[in-house]
Amino acid sequence: MIADPRVFDDEFVPPDLLHRENEIEQLLRRFTTRHPADKDT
């Protein structure tokens, strides 16, 4: 259940996730690093 309707607003920027720096870093690395097995088709 979504308790805050602001999440549907395009201008809404959620606050930073506290104490999740390592997890965010891992996600960013995964999204920005190309895996050698990936191929452009």
Biopython code that builds the backbone (N, CA, C, O; Angstrom):
import numpy as np
from Bio.PDB.StructureBuilder import StructureBuilder

atoms = [
    (1, "MET", "N", (0.845, -1.170, 0.000)),
    (1, "MET", "CA", (0.000, 0.000, 0.000)),
    (1, "MET", "C", (0.895, 1.240, 0.000)),
    (1, "MET", "O", (1.851, 1.322, 0.771)),
    (2, "ILE", "N", (0.587, 2.177, -0.847)),
    (2, "ILE", "CA", (1.360, 3.410, -0.939)),
    (2, "ILE", "C", (0.728, 4.439, -0.004)),
    (2, "ILE", "O", (-0.426, 4.830, -0.176)),
    (3, "ALA", "N", (1.502, 4.864, 0.978)),
    (3, "ALA", "CA", (0.988, 5.790, 1.984)),
    (3, "ALA", "C", (1.204, 7.250, 1.610)),
    (3, "ALA", "O", (0.527, 8.128, 2.146)),
    (4, "ASP", "N", (2.131, 7.524, 0.704)),
    (4, "ASP", "CA", (2.448, 8.899, 0.349)),
    (4, "ASP", "C", (2.128, 9.126, -1.126)),
    (4, "ASP", "O", (2.852, 8.631, -1.990)),
    (5, "PRO", "N", (1.062, 9.863, -1.433)),
    (5, "PRO", "CA", (0.685, 10.074, -2.842)),
    (5, "PRO", "C", (1.689, 10.913, -3.624)),
    (5, "PRO", "O", (1.604, 10.977, -4.851)),
    (6, "ARG", "N", (2.644, 11.563, -2.943)),
    (6, "ARG", "CA", (3.650, 12.369, -3.652)),
    (6, "ARG", "C", (4.514, 11.524, -4.572)),
    (6, "ARG", "O", (5.106, 12.058, -5.510)),
    (7, "VAL", "N", (4.605, 10.219, -4.334)),
    (7, "VAL", "CA", (5.459, 9.381, -5.176)),
    (7, "VAL", "C", (4.983, 9.343, -6.625)),
    (7, "VAL", "O", (5.747, 8.965, -7.513)),
    (8, "PHE", "N", (3.739, 9.728, -6.875)),
    (8, "PHE", "CA", (3.207, 9.760, -8.233)),
    (8, "PHE", "C", (3.473, 11.085, -8.930)),
    (8, "PHE", "O", (3.214, 11.223, -10.125)),
    (9, "ASP", "N", (3.985, 12.051, -8.193)),
    (9, "ASP", "CA", (4.283, 13.365, -8.738)),
    (9, "ASP", "C", (5.640, 13.321, -9.434)),
    (9, "ASP", "O", (6.627, 12.901, -8.832)),
    (10, "ASP", "N", (5.701, 13.747, -10.687)),
    (10, "ASP", "CA", (6.943, 13.688, -11.461)),
    (10, "ASP", "C", (8.061, 14.529, -10.858)),
    (10, "ASP", "O", (9.234, 14.212, -11.053)),
    (11, "GLU", "N", (7.731, 15.583, -10.140)),
    (11, "GLU", "CA", (8.748, 16.445, -9.549)),
    (11, "GLU", "C", (9.218, 15.962, -8.184)),
    (11, "GLU", "O", (10.162, 16.524, -7.630)),
    (12, "PHE", "N", (8.596, 14.953, -7.642)),
    (12, "PHE", "CA", (8.954, 14.456, -6.316)),
    (12, "PHE", "C", (10.281, 13.715, -6.371)),
    (12, "PHE", "O", (10.467, 12.809, -7.184)),
    (13, "VAL", "N", (11.202, 14.109, -5.498)),
    (13, "VAL", "CA", (12.494, 13.440, -5.381)),
    (13, "VAL", "C", (12.547, 12.821, -3.989)),
    (13, "VAL", "O", (12.510, 13.540, -2.991)),
    (14, "PRO", "N", (12.633, 11.499, -3.914)),
    (14, "PRO", "CA", (12.660, 10.874, -2.592)),
    (14, "PRO", "C", (13.949, 11.217, -1.850)),
    (14, "PRO", "O", (14.972, 11.516, -2.466)),
    (15, "PRO", "N", (13.888, 11.169, -0.537)),
    (15, "PRO", "CA", (15.109, 11.449, 0.240)),
    (15, "PRO", "C", (16.136, 10.343, 0.039)),
    (15, "PRO", "O", (15.810, 9.243, -0.408)),
    (16, "ASP", "N", (17.363, 10.653, 0.371)),
    (16, "ASP", "CA", (18.422, 9.652, 0.279)),
    (16, "ASP", "C", (18.141, 8.500, 1.236)),
    (16, "ASP", "O", (17.552, 8.685, 2.301)),
    (17, "LEU", "N", (18.567, 7.327, 0.839)),
    (17, "LEU", "CA", (18.423, 6.164, 1.707)),
    (17, "LEU", "C", (19.565, 6.158, 2.708)),
    (17, "LEU", "O", (20.728, 6.004, 2.335)),
    (18, "LEU", "N", (19.238, 6.323, 3.946)),
    (18, "LEU", "CA", (20.259, 6.373, 4.983)),
    (18, "LEU", "C", (20.823, 4.992, 5.252)),
    (18, "LEU", "O", (20.091, 4.002, 5.279)),
    (19, "HIS", "N", (22.122, 4.936, 5.449)),
    (19, "HIS", "CA", (22.830, 3.705, 5.799)),
    (19, "HIS", "C", (22.738, 2.642, 4.703)),
    (19, "HIS", "O", (22.834, 1.448, 4.987)),
    (20, "ARG", "N", (22.556, 3.066, 3.468)),
    (20, "ARG", "CA", (22.490, 2.138, 2.334)),
    (20, "ARG", "C", (23.524, 2.485, 1.281)),
    (20, "ARG", "O", (23.353, 2.161, 0.106)),
    (21, "GLU", "N", (24.597, 3.143, 1.699)),
    (21, "GLU", "CA", (25.610, 3.583, 0.746)),
    (21, "GLU", "C", (26.222, 2.419, -0.020)),
    (21, "GLU", "O", (26.418, 2.511, -1.232)),
    (22, "ASN", "N", (26.527, 1.323, 0.673)),
    (22, "ASN", "CA", (27.144, 0.165, 0.002)),
    (22, "ASN", "C", (26.200, -0.446, -1.021)),
    (22, "ASN", "O", (26.623, -0.795, -2.123)),
    (23, "GLU", "N", (24.936, -0.578, -0.673)),
    (23, "GLU", "CA", (23.969, -1.164, -1.597)),
    (23, "GLU", "C", (23.762, -0.279, -2.822)),
    (23, "GLU", "O", (23.665, -0.776, -3.944)),
    (24, "ILE", "N", (23.697, 1.021, -2.605)),
    (24, "ILE", "CA", (23.531, 1.952, -3.724)),
    (24, "ILE", "C", (24.756, 1.913, -4.623)),
    (24, "ILE", "O", (24.638, 1.940, -5.848)),
    (25, "GLU", "N", (25.915, 1.848, -4.019)),
    (25, "GLU", "CA", (27.163, 1.751, -4.795)),
    (25, "GLU", "C", (27.175, 0.493, -5.658)),
    (25, "GLU", "O", (27.567, 0.545, -6.824)),
    (26, "GLN", "N", (26.752, -0.626, -5.099)),
    (26, "GLN", "CA", (26.704, -1.882, -5.855)),
    (26, "GLN", "C", (25.732, -1.782, -7.023)),
    (26, "GLN", "O", (26.043, -2.228, -8.128)),
    (27, "LEU", "N", (24.568, -1.205, -6.791)),
    (27, "LEU", "CA", (23.600, -1.042, -7.876)),
    (27, "LEU", "C", (24.139, -0.153, -8.977)),
    (27, "LEU", "O", (24.010, -0.476, -10.157)),
    (28, "LEU", "N", (24.739, 0.958, -8.603)),
    (28, "LEU", "CA", (25.299, 1.860, -9.615)),
    (28, "LEU", "C", (26.380, 1.172, -10.430)),
    (28, "LEU", "O", (26.449, 1.347, -11.646)),
    (29, "ARG", "N", (27.224, 0.389, -9.765)),
    (29, "ARG", "CA", (28.271, -0.344, -10.476)),
    (29, "ARG", "C", (27.659, -1.342, -11.459)),
    (29, "ARG", "O", (28.143, -1.489, -12.582)),
    (30, "ARG", "N", (26.607, -2.019, -11.040)),
    (30, "ARG", "CA", (25.962, -2.999, -11.929)),
    (30, "ARG", "C", (25.324, -2.334, -13.139)),
    (30, "ARG", "O", (25.379, -2.859, -14.251)),
    (31, "PHE", "N", (24.718, -1.171, -12.911)),
    (31, "PHE", "CA", (24.035, -0.484, -14.011)),
    (31, "PHE", "C", (25.000, 0.188, -14.967)),
    (31, "PHE", "O", (24.662, 0.408, -16.130)),
    (32, "THR", "N", (26.196, 0.520, -14.499)),
    (32, "THR", "CA", (27.121, 1.266, -15.348)),
    (32, "THR", "C", (28.267, 0.428, -15.896)),
    (32, "THR", "O", (29.046, 0.911, -16.718)),
    (33, "THR", "N", (28.380, -0.819, -15.454)),
    (33, "THR", "CA", (29.445, -1.693, -15.925)),
    (33, "THR", "C", (28.865, -2.715, -16.897)),
    (33, "THR", "O", (27.886, -3.397, -16.596)),
    (34, "ARG", "N", (29.478, -2.803, -18.041)),
    (34, "ARG", "CA", (28.998, -3.753, -19.044)),
    (34, "ARG", "C", (29.621, -5.118, -18.801)),
    (34, "ARG", "O", (30.832, -5.234, -18.613)),
    (35, "HIS", "N", (28.801, -6.129, -18.806)),
    (35, "HIS", "CA", (29.272, -7.489, -18.600)),
    (35, "HIS", "C", (29.856, -8.000, -19.915)),
    (35, "HIS", "O", (29.291, -7.736, -20.976)),
    (36, "PRO", "N", (30.973, -8.724, -19.869)),
    (36, "PRO", "CA", (31.608, -9.201, -21.108)),
    (36, "PRO", "C", (30.704, -10.112, -21.952)),
    (36, "PRO", "O", (30.872, -10.183, -23.170)),
    (37, "ALA", "N", (29.763, -10.797, -21.330)),
    (37, "ALA", "CA", (28.889, -11.679, -22.089)),
    (37, "ALA", "C", (27.770, -10.942, -22.802)),
    (37, "ALA", "O", (27.108, -11.511, -23.671)),
    (38, "ASP", "N", (27.547, -9.671, -22.442)),
    (38, "ASP", "CA", (26.504, -8.892, -23.102)),
    (38, "ASP", "C", (26.941, -8.547, -24.511)),
    (38, "ASP", "O", (28.088, -8.162, -24.740)),
    (39, "LYS", "N", (26.032, -8.686, -25.445)),
    (39, "LYS", "CA", (26.344, -8.373, -26.837)),
    (39, "LYS", "C", (25.292, -7.434, -27.386)),
    (39, "LYS", "O", (24.115, -7.535, -27.041)),
    (40, "ASP", "N", (25.714, -6.533, -28.228)),
    (40, "ASP", "CA", (24.770, -5.676, -28.954)),
    (40, "ASP", "C", (24.242, -6.457, -30.137)),
    (40, "ASP", "O", (25.014, -7.001, -30.926)),
    (41, "THR", "N", (22.938, -6.513, -30.261)),
    (41, "THR", "CA", (22.355, -7.220, -31.416)),
    (41, "THR", "C", (21.503, -6.312, -32.229)),
    (41, "THR", "O", (20.935, -6.736, -33.236)),
]
sb = StructureBuilder()
sb.init_structure("model")
sb.init_model(0)
sb.init_chain("A")
sb.init_seg("    ")
for serial, (resi, resn, name, xyz) in enumerate(atoms, 1):
    if name == "N":
        sb.init_residue(resn, " ", resi, " ")
    sb.init_atom(name, np.array(xyz, "f"), 0.0, 1.0, " ", f" {name:<3s}", serial, name[0])
structure = sb.get_structure()
